[in-house]
Amino acid sequence: MGKQITVSATSVVGDVAVFDTDRSITGQDGTGFASAAEAASGETFSARLATRLFGAVPGLSHVFVASSQVVLRRDRAWDPAALQAAGDVVSGFFVFYT
């Protein structure tokens, strides 16, 4: 149940990765989280996505979700495995049963 989100583009600049998607995850307002604990205290889609991302991407230091973009910052450079893990979490976010 649930439809997979398509990540249409991924851009990396330094320690920041931006994932552009085909679907709005939030409204117009963006929400940021600086830690897994901060994200875990929320009940919004943004908080739930951030919680999953903090659990899946080593070294993640900040998550910002606004409309159809997910912006992630790490405390180290992005490598292919970390980008893949983040992309998989984002694309599978609305899929409840595989």
Sequence and secondary structure as in RCSB ss.txt:
>XXXX:A:sequence
MGKQITVSATSVVGDVAVFDTDRSITGQDGTGFASAAEAASGETFSARLATRLFGAVPGLSHVFVASSQVVLRRD
RAWDPAALQAAGDVVSGFFVFYT
>XXXX:A:secstr
      EEEEEEETTEEEEEESS SS SS EEESSHHHHHT  SHHHHHHHHHHHHSTTEEEEEEETTEEEEEES
S   HHHHHHHHHHHHTTT    
